[in-house]
Amino acid sequence: MKILKSRKALSPVVASIILIAVTVAVSIAVAAWMGALTFGFMATEQLDVGQPRAWTDDMVTINVTNTGSGKVTLSGVEVSGTPATFAITWRSGTQGLNLNTLDAGERAAITITYSGNFTAGTAYNFAIISSSNKRYTTTGAAPQ
């Protein structure tokens, strides 16, 4: 068999350019994949709390919106430093397995039941506490 010396394979310059292009393409793909992973781990928790409304002798309703990029699970509420009970009485999204969890962008109405009676004209501080122990607060005065 005769070896032809006049035929050449790829020149070293073209081979180097192809190798660099493949390396850059793989690097971009890995960076995009890692970026998608970090956004999942970097979800932020943020709750926007509205003003108290619909007061009764021992109940009040507060509207909240999850403005963060992650879920917020509510674990408790306080009225002027005193623990109180709460229930989500309305929500904009679908109810999942955990009724106290708000998805990103979801709105809800929280009804708080206070162990004492609200006194007309008295200001109360409300704290909504998440499962990560973040406190979201608002203040309102019971109507006269």
Secondary structure, 3 states (H helix, E strand, C coil): CCCCCCCCCCCHHHHHHHHHHHHHHHHHHHHHHHHHHHHHHCCCCCEEEEEEECCCCCEEEEEEEECCCCCEEEEEEEECCEEEEEEEEEECCCCCCCCCEECCCCEEEEEEECCCCCCCCCEEEEEEEECCCCEEEEEEECCC
